[in-house]
Amino acid sequence: MTTEEQKSDKFWLVVGAITLTLVTVLVLVKKNEDDKFAPIKQQLDEEVQQMNIRVLN
């Protein structure tokens, strides 16, 4: 291998590592958001159910 090929190989390894890191961070942030807003979503779902009961009755 020449020095240029080694630099190219390292470049793609770095690109792959950065991409994997960014994807992991995005997944963790999205999961954290879902956990944070879960009680609010549950409350909204309960309100919708109560509204539906009133309309049906």
CYANA upper distance limits for C-alpha pairs under 8 A (distance plus 0.5 A):
  1 MET  CA      5 GLU  CA      6.61
  1 MET  CA      6 GLN  CA      7.29
  2 THR  CA      6 GLN  CA      6.94
  3 THR  CA      7 LYS  CA      6.76
  4 GLU  CA      8 SER  CA      6.72
  5 GLU  CA      9 ASP  CA      6.63
  6 GLN  CA     10 LYS  CA      6.65
  7 LYS  CA     11 PHE  CA      6.51
  8 SER  CA     12 TRP  CA      6.93
  9 ASP  CA     13 LEU  CA      6.81
 10 LYS  CA     14 VAL  CA      6.60
 11 PHE  CA     15 VAL  CA      6.68
 12 TRP  CA     16 GLY  CA      6.49
 13 LEU  CA     17 ALA  CA      6.60
 14 VAL  CA     18 ILE  CA      6.61
 15 VAL  CA     19 THR  CA      6.62
 16 GLY  CA     20 LEU  CA      6.60
 17 ALA  CA     21 THR  CA      6.61
 18 ILE  CA     22 LEU  CA      6.67
 19 THR  CA     23 VAL  CA      6.69
 20 LEU  CA     24 THR  CA      6.63
 21 THR  CA     25 VAL  CA      6.68
 22 LEU  CA     26 LEU  CA      6.68
 23 VAL  CA     27 VAL  CA      6.71
 24 THR  CA     28 LEU  CA      6.70
 25 VAL  CA     29 VAL  CA      6.62
 26 LEU  CA     30 LYS  CA      6.61
 27 VAL  CA     31 LYS  CA      6.67
 28 LEU  CA     32 ASN  CA      6.61
 29 VAL  CA     33 GLU  CA      6.68
 30 LYS  CA     34 ASP  CA      6.76
 31 LYS  CA     35 ASP  CA      6.73
 32 ASN  CA     36 LYS  CA      6.59
 33 GLU  CA     37 PHE  CA      6.65
 34 ASP  CA     38 ALA  CA      6.33
 37 PHE  CA     41 LYS  CA      6.74
 38 ALA  CA     42 GLN  CA      6.61
 39 PRO  CA     43 GLN  CA      6.69
 40 ILE  CA     44 LEU  CA      6.74
 41 LYS  CA     45 ASP  CA      6.66
 42 GLN  CA     46 GLU  CA      6.73
 43 GLN  CA     47 GLU  CA      6.74
 44 LEU  CA     48 VAL  CA      6.74
 45 ASP  CA     49 GLN  CA      6.76
 46 GLU  CA     50 GLN  CA      6.74
 47 GLU  CA     51 MET  CA      6.66
 48 VAL  CA     52 ASN  CA      6.69
 49 GLN  CA     53 ILE  CA      6.80
 50 GLN  CA     54 ARG  CA      6.87
 51 MET  CA     55 VAL  CA      6.85
 52 ASN  CA     56 LEU  CA      6.63
 53 ILE  CA     57 ASN  CA      6.52
